[in-house]
Amino acid sequence: MQRIGLTGGIAAGKSVAARRLTELGAVVIDADQLARRALAPGTPGLEDVVAEFGPSIVTGDGELDRAGLASIVFADRAALDRLNTIVHPIVRRLAAELEASAATVDPDAVVVHDIPLLIESGQTGAFHLVVVVDAPAVLRVERLIGTRGLSRDEAEARVSAQASDAERLEVADVVLDGAGSDANLRSQIDDLWARLAAERSAEAAAERG
């Protein structure tokens, strides 16, 4: 099994890369989806978050008020750190369970962990390969305003709350350019996939002697 860590700043194009990897046959484990599971109604994770941030972050039907929580944590780095301390261990456990299932089905699977906060969660050394989708922060702010309807202050707060571009590039084994079109990024993923497949074939041939 080959384990790949995929990351990138918000609105850099990481989701496009993850979708293409899925299409090519990788098992993609999405940390954002797992974070939603971790804070679903009735979970210990949501109970811990409510204990930390108060009952006002839960809607009348028991769902997490994600917008309300975001307004708190993206304005206060210490609050974001407290949230991550609750959520990250749960997400890592859920991801490990999914990875184990994938390995049972196919011991030679390529498992991609799609982790926006790979740097922040301290997992950079856990993968055979770390792939970073890179795009300038100023472009990512404009994308957040244009595609997600955030105000400029909200967009800049979300970008600045993450690791810096330099921190991500420092740990990258592969850097993909996310500043262009989706088609261009998908083409880069195709090239990477072909290279990784060739490397796996060469390794298998060497093992056979």
Contacts in CASP RR format, 6 or more apart in sequence:
PFRMAT RR
TARGET T0000
AUTHOR 0000-0000-0000
METHOD contacts of the structure
MODEL  1
MQRIGLTGGIAAGKSVAARRLTELGAVVIDADQLARRALAPGTPGLEDVV
AEFGPSIVTGDGELDRAGLASIVFADRAALDRLNTIVHPIVRRLAAELEA
SAATVDPDAVVVHDIPLLIESGQTGAFHLVVVVDAPAVLRVERLIGTRGL
SRDEAEARVSAQASDAERLEVADVVLDGAGSDANLRSQIDDLWARLAAER
SAEAAAERG
1 99 0 8 1.000
1 102 0 8 1.000
1 103 0 8 1.000
1 106 0 8 1.000
1 107 0 8 1.000
1 108 0 8 1.000
1 109 0 8 1.000
1 110 0 8 1.000
1 111 0 8 1.000
2 109 0 8 1.000
2 110 0 8 1.000
2 111 0 8 1.000
2 128 0 8 1.000
2 129 0 8 1.000
2 196 0 8 1.000
2 200 0 8 1.000
3 99 0 8 1.000
3 111 0 8 1.000
3 113 0 8 1.000
3 126 0 8 1.000
3 127 0 8 1.000
3 128 0 8 1.000
3 129 0 8 1.000
4 26 0 8 1.000
4 110 0 8 1.000
4 111 0 8 1.000
4 112 0 8 1.000
4 113 0 8 1.000
4 127 0 8 1.000
4 128 0 8 1.000
4 129 0 8 1.000
4 130 0 8 1.000
4 131 0 8 1.000
5 112 0 8 1.000
5 113 0 8 1.000
5 114 0 8 1.000
5 115 0 8 1.000
5 118 0 8 1.000
5 123 0 8 1.000
5 126 0 8 1.000
5 127 0 8 1.000
5 129 0 8 1.000
5 130 0 8 1.000
5 131 0 8 1.000
6 14 0 8 1.000
6 17 0 8 1.000
6 18 0 8 1.000
6 21 0 8 1.000
6 28 0 8 1.000
6 112 0 8 1.000
6 113 0 8 1.000
6 114 0 8 1.000
6 115 0 8 1.000
6 118 0 8 1.000
6 131 0 8 1.000
6 133 0 8 1.000
7 14 0 8 1.000
7 114 0 8 1.000
7 115 0 8 1.000
7 116 0 8 1.000
7 117 0 8 1.000
7 118 0 8 1.000
7 119 0 8 1.000
7 130 0 8 1.000
7 131 0 8 1.000
7 132 0 8 1.000
7 133 0 8 1.000
7 168 0 8 1.000
8 14 0 8 1.000
8 116 0 8 1.000
8 118 0 8 1.000
8 132 0 8 1.000
8 133 0 8 1.000
8 134 0 8 1.000
8 168 0 8 1.000
9 116 0 8 1.000
9 133 0 8 1.000
9 135 0 8 1.000
9 140 0 8 1.000
9 159 0 8 1.000
9 162 0 8 1.000
9 163 0 8 1.000
9 165 0 8 1.000
9 168 0 8 1.000
10 116 0 8 1.000
10 140 0 8 1.000
10 144 0 8 1.000
10 158 0 8 1.000
10 159 0 8 1.000
10 162 0 8 1.000
11 135 0 8 1.000
11 139 0 8 1.000
11 140 0 8 1.000
11 141 0 8 1.000
11 143 0 8 1.000
11 144 0 8 1.000
11 147 0 8 1.000
11 148 0 8 1.000
11 159 0 8 1.000
12 133 0 8 1.000
12 134 0 8 1.000
12 135 0 8 1.000
12 140 0 8 1.000
12 178 0 8 1.000
13 133 0 8 1.000
13 135 0 8 1.000
13 178 0 8 1.000
13 182 0 8 1.000
13 185 0 8 1.000
14 114 0 8 1.000
14 116 0 8 1.000
14 133 0 8 1.000
15 114 0 8 1.000
16 133 0 8 1.000
16 182 0 8 1.000
16 185 0 8 1.000
16 186 0 8 1.000
17 131 0 8 1.000
17 133 0 8 1.000
17 176 0 8 1.000
17 185 0 8 1.000
17 186 0 8 1.000
17 189 0 8 1.000
18 28 0 8 1.000
18 30 0 8 1.000
18 112 0 8 1.000
18 114 0 8 1.000
20 185 0 8 1.000
20 186 0 8 1.000
20 189 0 8 1.000
20 190 0 8 1.000
21 28 0 8 1.000
21 110 0 8 1.000
21 112 0 8 1.000
21 189 0 8 1.000
21 193 0 8 1.000
22 28 0 8 1.000
24 189 0 8 1.000
24 190 0 8 1.000
24 193 0 8 1.000
25 110 0 8 1.000
26 109 0 8 1.000
26 110 0 8 1.000
26 111 0 8 1.000
26 112 0 8 1.000
26 193 0 8 1.000
27 98 0 8 1.000
27 99 0 8 1.000
27 102 0 8 1.000
27 106 0 8 1.000
27 109 0 8 1.000
27 110 0 8 1.000
27 111 0 8 1.000
27 112 0 8 1.000
28 112 0 8 1.000
28 114 0 8 1.000
29 95 0 8 1.000
29 98 0 8 1.000
29 99 0 8 1.000
29 102 0 8 1.000
29 111 0 8 1.000
29 112 0 8 1.000
29 113 0 8 1.000
29 114 0 8 1.000
30 114 0 8 1.000
31 91 0 8 1.000
31 95 0 8 1.000
31 113 0 8 1.000
31 114 0 8 1.000
31 115 0 8 1.000
31 116 0 8 1.000
31 117 0 8 1.000
32 114 0 8 1.000
32 116 0 8 1.000
34 90 0 8 1.000
34 91 0 8 1.000
34 94 0 8 1.000
34 95 0 8 1.000
34 98 0 8 1.000
35 87 0 8 1.000
35 91 0 8 1.000
37 43 0 8 1.000
37 94 0 8 1.000
38 45 0 8 1.000
38 87 0 8 1.000
38 90 0 8 1.000
38 91 0 8 1.000
38 94 0 8 1.000
39 45 0 8 1.000
39 46 0 8 1.000
39 49 0 8 1.000
39 64 0 8 1.000
39 87 0 8 1.000
40 46 0 8 1.000
41 61 0 8 1.000
41 62 0 8 1.000
41 63 0 8 1.000
41 64 0 8 1.000
42 62 0 8 1.000
45 86 0 8 1.000
45 87 0 8 1.000
45 90 0 8 1.000
46 58 0 8 1.000
46 64 0 8 1.000
48 86 0 8 1.000
49 57 0 8 1.000
49 64 0 8 1.000
49 69 0 8 1.000
49 83 0 8 1.000
49 86 0 8 1.000
49 87 0 8 1.000
50 57 0 8 1.000
50 58 0 8 1.000
52 82 0 8 1.000
52 83 0 8 1.000
52 86 0 8 1.000
53 69 0 8 1.000
53 72 0 8 1.000
53 79 0 8 1.000
53 83 0 8 1.000
56 65 0 8 1.000
57 64 0 8 1.000
57 65 0 8 1.000
57 68 0 8 1.000
57 69 0 8 1.000
57 72 0 8 1.000
58 64 0 8 1.000
58 65 0 8 1.000
59 65 0 8 1.000
69 83 0 8 1.000
70 158 0 8 1.000
72 79 0 8 1.000
73 79 0 8 1.000
73 80 0 8 1.000
73 83 0 8 1.000
73 161 0 8 1.000
74 80 0 8 1.000
74 154 0 8 1.000
74 157 0 8 1.000
74 158 0 8 1.000
74 161 0 8 1.000
75 157 0 8 1.000
77 161 0 8 1.000
80 161 0 8 1.000
84 117 0 8 1.000
84 120 0 8 1.000
84 121 0 8 1.000
88 117 0 8 1.000
88 121 0 8 1.000
91 121 0 8 1.000
92 121 0 8 1.000
92 123 0 8 1.000
95 113 0 8 1.000
99 111 0 8 1.000
99 113 0 8 1.000
102 109 0 8 1.000
102 111 0 8 1.000
103 109 0 8 1.000
103 111 0 8 1.000
108 200 0 8 1.000
110 196 0 8 1.000
113 123 0 8 1.000
113 127 0 8 1.000
115 121 0 8 1.000
115 123 0 8 1.000
116 162 0 8 1.000
117 162 0 8 1.000
117 163 0 8 1.000
118 124 0 8 1.000
118 130 0 8 1.000
118 168 0 8 1.000
118 171 0 8 1.000
119 162 0 8 1.000
119 163 0 8 1.000
119 167 0 8 1.000
119 168 0 8 1.000
119 171 0 8 1.000
120 162 0 8 1.000
120 163 0 8 1.000
124 130 0 8 1.000
124 171 0 8 1.000
125 171 0 8 1.000
129 173 0 8 1.000
129 174 0 8 1.000
129 196 0 8 1.000
130 171 0 8 1.000
130 172 0 8 1.000
130 173 0 8 1.000
130 174 0 8 1.000
131 172 0 8 1.000
131 173 0 8 1.000
131 174 0 8 1.000
131 175 0 8 1.000
131 176 0 8 1.000
131 192 0 8 1.000
132 168 0 8 1.000
132 169 0 8 1.000
132 171 0 8 1.000
132 172 0 8 1.000
132 174 0 8 1.000
132 175 0 8 1.000
132 176 0 8 1.000
133 176 0 8 1.000
133 178 0 8 1.000
133 185 0 8 1.000
134 165 0 8 1.000
134 168 0 8 1.000
134 169 0 8 1.000
134 172 0 8 1.000
134 175 0 8 1.000
134 176 0 8 1.000
134 177 0 8 1.000
134 178 0 8 1.000
134 179 0 8 1.000
135 177 0 8 1.000
135 178 0 8 1.000
135 179 0 8 1.000
135 180 0 8 1.000
136 165 0 8 1.000
136 179 0 8 1.000
137 159 0 8 1.000
137 165 0 8 1.000
139 179 0 8 1.000
140 155 0 8 1.000
140 159 0 8 1.000
141 152 0 8 1.000
141 155 0 8 1.000
141 156 0 8 1.000
141 159 0 8 1.000
142 155 0 8 1.000
144 150 0 8 1.000
144 154 0 8 1.000
144 155 0 8 1.000
144 158 0 8 1.000
144 159 0 8 1.000
145 151 0 8 1.000
145 152 0 8 1.000
145 155 0 8 1.000
148 155 0 8 1.000
150 158 0 8 1.000
169 175 0 8 1.000
174 192 0 8 1.000
176 185 0 8 1.000
176 188 0 8 1.000
176 189 0 8 1.000
176 192 0 8 1.000
177 184 0 8 1.000
177 185 0 8 1.000
177 188 0 8 1.000
178 184 0 8 1.000
178 185 0 8 1.000
END
